[in-house]
Amino acid sequence: MNSSKQIKFGALMSYFAIAVNIVAGLVYTPWMITKIGQGNYGLYTIASSLITLFVMDFGMSAAVGRYLSIYVAKGEQENADNFMGLVYKLYAVLDGIIFVALVVAYFLIETIYKQLTPEEIHTLKGLYIIVAIYSLVQFPFMNLNGILTAYEKFIQLKACDLFHKVFIIFSVVGALLLGFGVEALVTANAVSGVLTILLKLLVIHRKTALRSNFRFFDKSLLKDIFGFSVWTTVSTLMQRLIFNITPTIIAAVSVTGSVGTALFGLASTIEGYVYTFATAINGLFMPRISKIIVSGKKDEELLPLMVKVGRLQLIITGLITVGFITFGKAFVIDIWHKPDFAESYICAVLLIVPSMFYLPMQIANTTLIVENKVKLQAIIFIVMGVANVVLSIPLSKVFGAVGASASICIAYFIRNILMTVTHYKVLKIDMLSFFKQVYLKLLPHLILASALGFVCQRFNPVSNSYISFIINGAVFVIFYFIIMWVHGFNAYEKDLALGTVKKLVRKFKKVRS
């Protein structure tokens, strides 16, 4: 299957996997918490979060994706084999360091969590051992996604990830129905993870030419990998810092205290759903960008690709963002039955709007990685993180969760502006042309669709909140695509939409027959 089809079907499988995740979050997770008990779920969360402090990727997956994509684009299979042999050695060393850290943390559990009862400490230690062993086994294989991406095996990658999610749900449901406790939850996660690793290794062995050379060692390459990984890690930490530090700031300086933290927590959950759905196709284009750069056709091919993908991203993120702006308040109050959390709607809007101006630039962001300009990206993310902390303290003190969300919104827009300037100055991309072809042509239609959505919501005569919400949402989506089809979509986007619908219809007919 060629690259374009791999990307197309890989993206569709990503959206399906995300839908499974959302359904699991709304249906499966509350049921599972009821079965094991809120206290046991809290212990599982503690064990997982404690492990997360020590087990992180350190930018290695991004390094694997970047270097392998270039080697594959150049047809340098021997270099790819040598590179992966060196990477696995690095993972082995890091795994040993993490093992020591996890052992030390295990013996400090009673000291760290003094508020837990002896029975809870005993349970937590058991859960910690299971999660820790799985994490140590899984850590050296965090690079498998990068390998499959470099070789453009997107369908196989997304199929493995979907298997991982579905297997966990079915195995946990089965175990809990049979009367097993919280240990079944962590064991099912571990077993599913190991099986997924084995599946990915099988795909790599059968579908790629990669054969890691563990005897290879190159000091200069090792230095390059470390340099790339360090700056990638800085970017990741700054991104995490945004949402991890904000609840603490709200609790420390805001008069709303824990209430403000809860409001922000709900908003960040909504933002997480939106961001996950909108970034489903991120990373799929790294191999294609690598080929463009290796072929020396960057000036001719990069901007058209960026416009093509950027428009698709804006169509998707625009639908989600504008849809939430239009109906999000009703969703929080009427569907989630949380009238006390109405303020979370404002917070969520502030958190998700900047993404609509950032995600469509993903091709340029990925090009920074391919061209090893990650230091520039890391510096921008540091500025973003510092700006958020500096702004969130006074804003949270006065406006609570809304102020904290506003500080993140401002920090994100600072990031967007600096990234735009970087793409223009460093990558030499005509960003003015990009904004004209993407935002200038699509934003008016997004605004019109939102206006029609507000009108529909205002004059809907149905009194039942659930039915009314469904009708409003359906009408909005129909309006949105009619407006886009008539005035927004170009010929490529219409062909893509029609082609996808025709293929789905054919598959449905085959299943029925």
C-alpha positions in Angstrom: 0.0 0.0 0.0 1.4 3.4 -1.0 2.2 6.2 1.4 -0.9 8.3 0.8 -3.2 5.3 1.5 -1.3 4.4 4.6 -1.7 8.0 5.9 -5.4 8.1 5.0 -6.4 4.8 6.5 -4.0 5.4 9.5 -5.8 8.7 10.2 -9.2 7.0 10.0 -8.1 4.3 12.4 -6.7 7.0 14.7 -10.1 8.7 14.8 -11.8 5.4 15.5 -9.4 4.6 18.4 -10.0 8.1 19.9 -13.8 7.4 19.7 -13.2 4.2 21.6 -11.2 6.1 24.2 -13.9 8.7 24.6 -16.6 6.1 25.0 -14.4 4.3 27.5 -13.9 7.5 29.4 -17.6 8.2 29.6 -19.0 4.7 30.1 -16.3 2.1 31.0 -14.2 4.1 33.4 -17.1 5.2 35.8 -18.3 1.5 35.8 -14.8 0.2 36.6 -14.3 2.7 39.4 -17.7 1.6 40.9 -16.6 -2.1 40.7 -13.1 -1.7 42.3 -14.1 1.2 44.6 -13.0 4.8 44.6 -10.3 4.1 47.2 -8.7 1.3 45.2 -8.8 3.4 42.0 -7.1 6.1 43.9 -4.3 3.7 44.9 -4.0 2.6 41.3 -3.7 6.3 40.2 -1.0 6.9 42.9 1.0 3.9 41.7 0.8 5.0 38.1 1.6 8.6 38.8 4.6 7.6 41.0 6.0 5.4 38.1 5.4 8.3 35.7 7.8 10.5 37.6 10.7 8.1 36.7 9.6 6.5 33.4 9.6 9.0 30.6 10.8 8.8 27.0 13.6 11.4 27.2 12.9 12.4 23.6 14.2 9.0 22.3 11.1 8.2 20.3 11.3 11.5 18.5 15.0 10.9 17.8 14.2 7.4 16.4 11.4 8.8 14.1 13.6 11.7 12.9 16.9 9.7 12.2 15.2 6.6 10.8 12.9 8.7 8.5 16.0 10.3 7.0 17.9 7.0 6.6 14.9 5.4 4.9 14.4 8.4 2.6 18.1 8.1 1.6 17.9 4.3 1.2 20.7 3.9 3.9 19.5 0.6 5.5 22.8 -0.2 7.0 22.9 3.1 8.8 19.4 2.5 10.0 20.4 -0.9 11.5 23.5 0.6 13.1 21.5 3.5 14.6 18.9 1.2 16.2 21.5 -1.0 17.7 23.0 2.1 19.4 19.6 3.3 20.5 18.7 0.0 22.2 22.0 0.2 24.1 21.0 3.6 25.3 17.6 2.3 26.4 19.3 -0.5 28.3 21.5 1.9 30.2 18.5 4.2 31.0 16.4 1.2 32.0 19.1 0.2 34.5 19.0 3.8 36.0 15.2 3.7 36.2 15.3 0.3 37.9 17.5 1.7 40.7 15.2 4.8 41.1 12.1 2.6 41.2 13.6 0.3 43.9 14.5 3.3 46.0 11.0 4.8 45.6 9.5 1.4 46.6 11.2 1.5 50.0 10.1 5.2 50.5 6.4 4.5 49.9 5.5 4.4 53.6 7.4 7.7 54.2 5.9 9.5 51.2 2.3 8.4 51.8 1.9 8.7 55.6 -1.8 9.5 55.3 -2.6 6.0 53.9 -3.6 3.2 56.3 -1.4 0.0 56.6 -3.9 -1.9 54.5 -3.8 0.7 51.7 0.1 0.8 51.9 0.1 -3.0 51.5 -2.2 -2.8 48.4 -0.3 0.1 47.0 3.0 -1.8 47.2 1.5 -4.7 45.4 0.2 -2.5 42.6 3.5 -0.6 42.4 5.5 -3.8 41.9 3.2 -4.9 39.0 3.3 -1.4 37.3 7.0 -1.1 37.9 7.9 -4.4 36.3 5.7 -3.7 33.3 7.3 -0.2 33.0 10.8 -1.6 33.0 9.8 -4.2 30.3 8.0 -1.6 28.2 10.6 1.2 28.4 13.1 -0.1 25.9 10.3 -0.6 23.3 9.0 3.0 23.5 10.7 3.5 20.1 8.6 1.0 18.2 6.1 3.7 17.2 8.9 5.8 15.8 10.2 2.8 13.8 6.7 2.0 12.3 6.3 5.7 11.5 9.6 6.0 9.7 8.7 3.0 7.5 5.2 4.4 7.0 3.4 1.4 8.5 0.7 3.6 9.9 -2.2 1.2 9.5 -0.3 -1.5 11.4 0.7 1.0 14.0 -2.8 2.3 14.6 -4.2 -1.3 14.5 -1.8 -2.3 17.3 -2.7 0.7 19.4 -6.5 0.0 18.9 -5.9 -3.6 19.9 -4.2 -2.4 23.1 -7.1 -0.2 24.1 -9.8 -2.8 23.3 -8.0 -5.7 24.9 -7.6 -3.7 28.2 -11.3 -2.9 28.3 -12.5 -6.4 27.6 -10.0 -8.1 29.9 -10.7 -5.7 32.8 -14.5 -6.1 32.4 -14.1 -9.9 32.3 -11.8 -9.9 35.4 -14.1 -7.6 37.4 -17.2 -9.5 36.5 -15.4 -12.7 37.7 -14.8 -11.0 41.1 -11.2 -10.0 40.8 -10.1 -6.7 42.4 -7.9 -3.8 41.5 -4.9 -6.1 40.8 -6.8 -7.3 37.7 -6.8 -3.7 36.5 -3.0 -3.3 36.5 -2.4 -6.8 35.4 -4.7 -6.4 32.4 -2.9 -3.2 31.5 0.5 -5.0 31.7 -0.6 -8.0 29.7 -2.2 -5.8 27.0 1.0 -3.7 26.8 3.3 -6.8 26.5 1.1 -8.3 23.8 1.0 -5.0 21.9 4.8 -4.8 22.0 5.1 -8.3 20.6 2.6 -7.5 17.8 4.7 -4.4 16.9 7.9 -6.3 16.9 6.3 -8.9 14.6 5.2 -6.2 12.2 8.7 -4.6 12.2 10.3 -8.0 11.5 7.9 -9.0 8.7 7.1 -5.6 7.1 10.4 -3.7 7.3 14.0 -4.4 6.5 15.2 -3.2 9.9 17.7 -5.5 11.6 19.3 -3.8 14.6 23.1 -4.1 14.7 23.9 -4.3 18.5 27.7 -4.4 17.8 27.8 -0.9 16.4 29.1 2.1 18.4 29.8 5.6 17.2 30.6 8.3 19.7 29.7 11.3 17.4 26.3 9.8 16.6 25.7 9.1 20.3 26.5 12.8 21.0 24.0 13.9 18.2 21.3 11.7 19.7 21.8 13.1 23.2 21.7 16.6 21.9 18.5 16.0 20.0 16.9 14.1 22.9 17.8 16.7 25.5 16.1 19.6 23.7 13.1 17.4 22.8 12.8 16.4 26.5 12.9 20.1 27.5 10.0 20.8 25.1 8.0 17.9 26.5 8.6 19.0 30.1 7.5 22.6 29.3 4.3 21.3 27.7 3.6 19.1 30.8 4.5 22.0 33.1 1.6 24.0 31.7 -1.1 21.7 33.0 0.7 20.1 35.9 1.7 23.3 37.7 -1.6 25.3 37.2 -3.8 23.4 39.7 -1.1 24.0 42.4 -1.0 27.7 41.6 -4.8 28.0 41.7 -4.9 26.2 45.1 -2.1 28.3 46.5 -3.1 31.8 45.5 -6.8 31.8 44.5 -9.6 32.4 47.1 -11.6 29.7 45.3 -9.0 27.0 46.4 -10.1 23.4 45.7 -13.2 24.6 43.8 -11.1 26.5 41.4 -8.9 23.5 40.9 -11.9 21.3 40.2 -13.2 23.9 37.6 -9.8 23.9 35.9 -9.6 20.1 36.1 -12.8 19.6 34.2 -11.8 22.2 31.6 -8.4 20.5 31.1 -10.2 17.2 30.6 -12.3 18.7 27.9 -9.2 20.3 26.3 -7.6 16.9 26.4 -10.4 15.3 24.4 -10.3 18.1 21.8 -6.5 18.0 21.5 -6.3 14.2 21.2 -8.9 14.2 18.4 -7.4 17.1 16.6 -3.8 15.7 16.7 -4.8 12.2 15.4 -2.7 12.7 12.1 0.3 14.3 13.8 3.5 12.5 13.1 2.2 10.7 10.0 4.0 13.1 7.7 7.5 12.9 9.0 8.6 10.3 6.4 7.2 12.4 3.6 8.8 15.5 4.9 12.1 13.7 5.1 11.8 12.6 1.5 11.1 16.2 0.4 14.1 17.5 2.2 16.5 14.7 1.1 15.3 15.2 -2.6 16.2 18.9 -2.4 12.6 19.9 -3.3 11.8 21.8 -0.1 11.1 25.1 -1.8 8.7 23.6 -4.3 6.9 21.0 -2.2 6.9 21.9 1.5 4.5 24.9 1.4 1.8 23.1 -0.8 2.0 20.1 1.6 1.7 22.4 4.6 -1.3 24.2 3.0 -3.0 20.9 2.1 -2.6 19.4 5.6 -3.2 22.7 7.3 -6.6 23.2 5.7 -7.6 19.6 6.7 -6.5 20.3 10.2 -8.4 23.6 10.4 -11.5 21.9 9.0 -11.3 19.3 11.8 -10.1 21.5 14.7 -12.5 24.2 13.5 -15.5 21.9 13.7 -14.5 20.8 17.2 -13.6 24.2 18.5 -16.5 26.1 17.0 -18.9 23.3 18.0 -17.7 23.5 21.6 -17.9 27.3 21.7 -21.5 27.0 20.4 -22.8 24.1 22.5 -20.2 23.6 25.2 -22.0 25.4 28.0 -25.1 23.3 27.3 -23.0 20.2 27.3 -21.5 20.9 30.7 -24.7 22.0 32.4 -27.4 19.9 30.7 -25.6 16.7 29.7 -23.0 16.4 32.4 -25.4 17.8 34.9 -22.8 20.1 36.4 -24.4 23.6 36.7 -21.8 24.5 39.4 -19.1 23.9 36.7 -20.5 26.5 34.2 -17.3 28.5 34.6 -15.4 25.5 33.3 -16.9 26.2 29.9 -15.1 29.6 29.8 -11.9 27.9 30.9 -12.2 25.2 28.3 -12.8 27.8 25.5 -9.7 29.7 26.5 -7.7 26.4 26.5 -8.8 25.1 23.1 -8.9 28.2 20.9 -5.1 28.6 20.6 -4.9 25.1 19.2 -6.9 26.1 16.2 -4.1 28.4 15.3 -1.3 26.0 16.1 -2.2 22.5 14.9 -2.6 23.5 11.3 1.1 24.4 11.3 2.0 20.8 12.2 3.9 20.2 8.9 6.3 23.1 9.7 6.6 22.0 13.3 7.6 18.5 12.1 10.1 20.0 9.6 11.8 21.6 12.6 12.3 18.2 14.0 13.5 16.7 10.7 16.0 19.5 10.2 17.2 19.1 13.8 16.1 22.6 14.9 14.6 21.3 18.1 16.7 23.6 20.2 14.8 26.6 18.8 11.5 24.9 19.5 12.6 24.1 23.1 13.6 27.7 23.7 10.1 28.9 22.5 8.5 26.3 24.8 10.6 27.6 27.7 9.4 31.1 27.0 5.8 29.7 26.9 6.2 27.9 30.2 7.8 30.9 32.0 5.1 33.3 30.6 2.4 31.0 31.9 3.8 30.8 35.4 4.4 34.6 35.6 0.9 35.4 34.3 -1.0 32.7 36.1 0.0 33.8 39.6 -1.7 37.3 39.5 -4.5 36.2 37.2 -5.4 33.2 39.3 -5.3 35.3 42.4 -7.9 37.7 41.0 -10.0 35.5 38.7 -9.4 31.9 39.9 -9.6 29.1 37.3 -10.6 31.5 34.5 -7.5 33.6 35.2 -5.3 30.5 35.1 -6.9 29.5 31.8 -6.4 33.0 30.4 -2.7 32.8 31.3 -2.4 29.5 29.4 -4.3 31.0 26.5 -1.9 34.0 26.3 1.2 31.7 26.7 -0.1 29.5 23.9 -0.6 32.5 21.6 3.0 33.7 22.5 4.1 30.2 21.4 2.1 30.4 18.2 3.6 33.8 17.2 7.1 32.7 18.0 6.7 29.5 16.0 5.3 31.4 13.1 8.3 33.7 13.1 10.6 30.7 13.3 9.0 29.0 10.4 9.4 32.2 8.3 12.9 33.1 9.4 14.5 29.7 9.8 12.6 27.3 7.5 12.0 30.1 4.9 8.3 29.2 4.6 6.0 31.8 3.1 3.8 32.0 6.2 1.8 34.9 4.8 0.7 32.7 1.8 -0.1 29.9 4.3 -2.4 32.1 6.4 -4.1 33.5 3.3 -4.8 30.0 1.8 -5.8 28.4 5.1 -7.3 30.9 7.5 -8.5 33.7 5.3 -10.4 31.2 3.1 -11.9 29.0 5.9 -12.4 31.2 9.0 -15.4 33.1 7.7 -17.2 29.8 7.1 -16.4 28.7 10.6 -17.9 31.9 12.0 -21.0 31.5 9.9 -21.5 27.9 11.0 -21.2 29.0 14.6 -23.8 31.8 14.1 -26.2 29.3 12.6 -25.6 26.9 15.6 -26.4 29.6 18.1 -29.6 30.4 16.2 -30.6 26.7 16.1 -29.9 26.4 19.9 -31.9 29.6 20.6 -35.1 28.6 18.7 -35.1 24.8 19.3 -38.6 24.1 20.8 -37.6 20.6 22.2 -37.7 20.7 26.0 -35.8 17.5 26.7 -32.1 18.6 27.2 -30.6 15.3 25.8 -32.8 15.3 22.7 -32.4 19.0 22.2 -28.6 18.7 22.5 -28.5 15.9 19.9 -30.7 17.8 17.5 -28.7 21.0 17.8 -25.4 19.1 17.4 -26.7 17.2 14.3 -28.1 20.3 12.7 -24.8 22.2 13.3 -22.7 19.4 11.8 -25.0 19.3 8.7 -24.8 23.1 8.4 -21.1 23.1 8.8 -20.4 20.6 6.0 -22.9 22.2 3.7 -21.3 25.6 4.2 -17.8 24.0 3.7 -18.9 22.0 0.7 -20.4 25.0 -1.1 -17.9 27.7 -0.2 -15.0 26.2 1.8 -13.7 22.9 0.3 -11.4 23.0 -2.7 -11.4 20.3 -5.4 -8.9 18.0 -3.5 -11.0 18.2 -0.3 -14.2 17.3 -2.1 -12.6 14.4 -3.9 -11.1 13.2 -0.5 -14.5 13.4 1.2 -16.4 11.7 -1.7 -13.7 9.0 -2.0 -13.8 8.2 1.7 -17.6 8.0 1.8 -17.7 5.8 -1.3 -15.1 3.4 0.2 -17.1 3.2 3.5 -20.3 2.5 1.6 -18.6 -0.3 -0.4 -17.2 -1.9 2.7 -20.6 -1.7 4.4 -22.2 -3.4 1.4 -19.6 -6.2 1.5 -20.3 -6.7 5.2 -24.0 -6.9 4.6 -23.6 -9.4 1.8 
